Amino acid sequence: MTHLKKLPIDQGWHFKQTSSLNNGTASDFLPVGQFPTVAHVDLLHHGLIPDPYIDDNETKALWVNDADWTYRTELPAIDRPWPSSRVALIFEGLDTIVDVYLNGEHILFSKNMHVAHRVDVTDILTTADSHSPTLELRFRAAPSFARTEKERIGYKGNNTDVHFGGPERLFLRKAQYHWGWDWGPAINTCGPWKPIYLEVYKKRLHRVVIRQQVNAVLTQAVIGIRGIVEHASAQEEVTIDISDPEGKLVHSQTVTTVDSSFSTNITIRNPRLWYPHVYGEQPLYTVSIRLGEYDTTSRTIGLRRLRLLQHPLKEAEGTSFVFEVNNIRLFAGGSCWIPADCLLPRVTRQRYEEWLTLAKSGHQTMIRVWGGGIVESDDFYNICDRLGLLVWQDFLFACGNYPASADYVESVRAEAIQQAIRVGHHASLVLWCGNNEDYMLAERWGWEYDRDDGNGPWDKTNFPARIIYERVLPAVIEELGGDVPYWRSSPYGGKTSNDLTVGDTHIWDVWHGKMSPYQDYKQFTSRFVSEFGFESCASLPTMHRAITVASERHAQSRLFDIHDKGPGHTRRYPMYLAENIRFRMNPFRDFVYCTQFLQAEALGYAYNCWRREFGGPGQEICAGALVWQLNDVWPGTSWAIVDVDLHCKPAYYVTKRALAPIVVGMERVVTQEPPYIVTGYPPEKHALDVWAVNGTLATVHARLTLAAYNISTGAAVALPNNVFQQEVALSPNQSTELLSNVAIPDADNTVVVAYLDDASTKTRLARWVSWPEPTRLLHFSPTRKVEAQVSDNGEKIFLTANAPAKGVTLSVDPGGDVPNTVFEDNFVDLVPGETVEIDVQELHGRNVQVRFLYDWEMPGFQL
């Protein structure tokens, strides 16, 4: 039994404002609403501010960002098991500018939200009066302090070359999105955002690092374990036990410290390997470390061989960018992750579980934790380990010209060391990335960036942060990263940061930039697309929650604009909508449907054309695509594919189908350009390419069937006999081209559906529907009818249509005490003569509502 005691300091906390903003709101101490906490949480708890996520309340709560706040409690009585016991106060995270006092004595100053602090308070508590010692945290407002840091250090930019918030945000080690971003509000929090506790001990384990390496033939894993014993005697014995996933002890040994440090390598033969969920199971071993009777700690680890491959390609310029786990090359389809709330202490393990389970259910293999937020909680990485999701982790720099003064760099170094130690053992972690978009911005804004100068010094240039990305962070990962590689930035590689032939890219010429048509995504095919996206509204219930004023619930209202932080959205929406569909701005439900329809179409096109480019070895033209973004931070319009209330948008389902283990895809190809003498005529696309993706590790024998229908009448259209049906063999873990240049009769009025069925069991493996574009030119049957029949047990929905129907979307009325209804699939295209079966959970007898494109044009339409 260990004698180290941890005493949580989570009771009796009170807070107050120590400035005088907003007429001195909370000028006297009030009890906190929860702990850990931040000021906004406690003010909301007492009804002292309106919810900044609703209507225009963001501006009504801005004063909180600029106020100073003090938190105070009394420490509990402490039982010391030894006369020589030490007592330490541990602060896992303080947000952000804070002076800490214990019994009136100053014990800590911190200006980095991302680091933990440990303060020995033995002497103070030994001499304290008999009454309970008082712990007081005096926080100062981050924005004003950041401005003084900017003046002290000096800004190398020109005050116009920073995205989101003012340039002062760059000078404070605080979550950057707290200054506001193009998908969320400016809520600059302040307070003890992570746990605080006391430790009573005589000796303790410190800086324990556990890393693993699996050999090339996957028959042996070496687990490296090292650490430090604080207050060690001349020699200390440390016992290390390793248990298998069922808890059976498979190895035990005792090591002796040398100069207070210990290290050992333990070999596990024939290990049970950890796989991404699409390729296998996620067994987790437990490593337990015991320092006699004094202290113990443990980690769960997965054993896997990890490599980032960048080899020459057989028939394409540049090099690959392929993640390989246990000798399996991966198409890393997935999404980018932003923090789940502006008020971080409100994010629970259950919330992480819900979000990440949605990612896995959507056939996603990788989550990129974006650099403008935080290195996530232990819960996040534990869940990813268990679910088999890979994690790309940015270091916490985003869209800016960061400083590199000596004190700033040392703070970053300490932060990186702590985070690498804290989360570096997770099997899910596959990349550390230096920053988000800083090299891309250097090129855009003309900072002094000579790619060929790898030596520096760079402190006299106007891009000094290169020392962080090219010296400090890689050195930390070299020492502490194990087999997890370091990548300098995202995007990065090649002759420019966004080179399509080397490294990773952010594809924002669609929606941002040139506002290229989404059909141009194919032109932006790169080795790894780590960001791309397309905006849409949140679900209608979520938009109604955000905008409570009925007269403001439309796309041209002030409150709608406030809940869409994307620059230029009022121009982008109508342009993209008008190019592609006959859209409706009103009623609001139709505009919501139209934006979600367009987002789904855009992402579906991108995922399918990029996954098509994942060929066999040496042909990985594109080896990953991560949509911006999976989640939302508040109720509003953004690039998220699941809104903040966990309502899956149509784009989620399109992405899910595009990343399924077996996929069939089609693309209409140009067969003739219009005569040069005339204008206004698009090129003819009267032929079709067909391909398939087999994401499994075995050859799949399937039957490919094509069928075609007239869009206006629903009548069957005959296709060439040689393509109507055929047997195909799909090579493992790559795409396979099936048909090329298939002629489409009356192509501008014909929809083509492709089915892949297992050759032996006849089980449906994949399905895809190809339509003429643009969709605004289509003439649907005025008598088309879509029916959704619910099974007797309420667990299945059967969809049928008497004529082609596009974008068929299911929903139910929200409300009551029942959970959200979960549709296994949604936003499907239908053709006559088939039944599409969709599993459903939590229907609870509610009526299923059906929408589809241009249903509002049909006689007698009402919803």
C-alpha positions, 0 to 999 in steps of 0.5 A: 500500500502506497503512502503517497496521498492525493487530496483534491482541493475541489470544495469550498471555492468562492470567486469574485471580481477584483476589478470594477467592470459592469458596475462591479458584478460579483464584487463580493465572494460567491460560491462557484458553480463547479470545480474546476471552473472559469469565471464565465461558468460561475457567472452563468451559474448565478445568472449574472451574465446571459448565455453568450452562445445565444442571440447577441449575448456574446457582446453583452458578456465581453466585459468578463474577458477584461475583468480580474477574478480571484478564487479562494478556498481553505485547505483541508487538514493534512495527515502526514504518515512520516515526520519527514513528509513533504507536502506539495500543491499541484495545479494541473492548469491555471487559465492564465495570468495568476498569482497564487498565495497560500496564507498570504504568502506568494508561492507562484506566478504563472502565465501559461495555461498549458503547463502544470505547476508543482509547489512545495508548501511543506514549510508554509504549512508547518508554520501555519496557524491552527486554522485552515490555511487559505489558498487564493488565486488572483487572476488578471485579464488575459487581453490586457496582459497580452498587450503589455507582453506584445509591447515588452517583447516587440511584434515582428509583424505589421498588425494586419498579418494576424488571423482572428483576434488581435496580434496580442494573442500570440504573446500569451500561452493560452488557447488561441481560439479564446480570442475568437475564430471563424467558427466561434465566439470571443470568450476569453476565459479565466480561472482554475480550469483543471484540478488542484490537489495536495500531495503528501509524500516522502518519496515519489516517482517523477517524469515517468516516460513509457515508450514502445518499439515493435520490430519490422516483422511484428514478433517483438515489442520493446517497452522502454521505461524511465523516470526519476525518484524525487528525494531518493536515497543513494539507491532506490528499488523500483518494481515494474509489472506489465499485465496483458489486456486481460490483467494477467501479469506477463513480466515483472522486474526490479531496477535500481536507481542511479543518481535518482534515475531509473531506466530499463527496456522490457521485451514482449515476444509475440505481442498482441498488437494495437490496430486502427479500428478498421484493421483490427482490435485495440488490446491495451497492456498495463505498465505499473511502476512501484516505488516500495511503499512510497508511490505507484503509477501506471499507464495503459499502452497499445503496442504497434509499429508506426511509420510515416512513409515518404517514398518516391511514387511510380507515376507521379511527381514528388513523394508519398505521405502515408501513415503505416501501422503494423505494416499496413498502409492507411488511407487516413480519412477523418476530420479535424478537431476543435475544442468542444466548448469555449468553457473547457471545464464543462467538457465531460468524459461522456461528451468526448465519448459521444463525439469520438464514437460518432467519428468511429461510427462514421468510418473515420480513422484519424482525428487531427487535434488543431493547434489553436486549442489545447492538447486535449484531456487524458480522457480524449486520448484514452478514448481514442486508444480504446476506439482505435482512432489515430490522433494527429496532434498539433502543438499549440500555435495557429495562424500567426507570427509568434514571438521567440524571446528567450523567456517565451521560448523557455516557456514553450519548451517546458510546455512541450516537455510536459505535454509530450510526457503526459500524452506521448505513450498513447497508441493512438498518437501518430504525429506531433506537428509544430503548428497550424498554417504559420509557414503558409502565412509566412509565404503569404505575408512575405515574412523573412523565410528562406527555406534553404537556410536551415541554420539561422539564427532567425531572431533578427528576422521577422519570422523568429518562431522558426527556432521553436518549430525547427529547434525546440519542438523537434528536440523535445520529440527526439528525446521524448517522442519515441516512435511518433514522428515530428512534422514541422507545420501543417501544411508543409512540404515541397517548394511551398508549404502547400505543395501538392506533391510533397507533405500535407496541404490545406485546400481552401481555394474552395470556399475561401481564397478564389472560391473555386467550384467544389468540382475543382477539388480534383485539381487540388489532389495532394499527397495528404489533405489535412484540411478542407471544408465547406460551410453549412447551417447547424440543424434547424433545432440547433439554429432555433436554440441559437436564435430565439427571436422568431423574426430573426430566424432567416439567413439575412438577419443580424442574429444569423450573421452573428452565429456565422463567424465565417468571413464573407459568408453572405457572399459565398452562400448565394454564389455556391448555391446559385451555381449548383441548385435552385435554392430557397432563402425562405422559409428558414428550414429550406435555407438550412436544408440547401446549405447542408445539401451543398456541404454534403455534395462538396465533401462527398465529391472531395472524399471520393475523388481523393480516395480514388487516388490511393493506389497500391504501393508506390501509387499513393497519390493521396493518402489522407483527407481530413475534413475541417471540422468534425465538431462545433463549439457553439450553436451556429453555422460553420464547417462542422459535419456534426453540430454542437448538439450532436445532430449529424449533418448530411455531410456526416453521412456522405463522409461515412459512405465515402470512408466505408470499407468498400466503396464504389465511385463514379465520375462523369467525364468531359466528352466534348467541348462546346464550339469556341464561337459560342458562349454559355454552353458547358462542356458535355459530360456524356461518359462515366468512369467507375472505380472501387475502393477496397479498404480491407486486407483481402481481395474482394470478389464482387458483382458490379451492376449499373442501372440508369433512369430518366430523371423526369419520368423514372423510366429505365434507360438502357446502358451498353450491354457490356457494362450492365453487369460484370464480375470484378476483383478488388485488390486489397487496401487500394482503389481499383479502376473498373470501367472507363468512358462508359457512354450514358444515353441522354446523359443530361437527363439520366441518373446512373446507379452503381451497386457492388454486391458480394459475389458469393453471398449477394450482400450489398457492399456499396452503392453510388448514384451519379447525376448530371451537373449542375443540379440546378438544371435537373427536371424531376418528376412532378409526381415523384413520391418518396415513402419512408416505412417504419418497421414494427419494432421501430428499428428500421426505415425502408425508403422507396421512390417512384422516380429518382429523388436526390438528397432524401433526408430523414428527421424527427421532431426533437423534444421531450426527455428522449435522446436524439434519434440516431439514423445509421444512414441519411441523405440518400439518393433514390431510384425506382425499383429499389428499397434502401434500408436504414437502421434507426435508434431512439425513434420512440414512436416519433413521426419520421419526416422526409425531405428531398431536393426541390420538394418545395416545387411539388404541387401541394408541398408542405412540411 
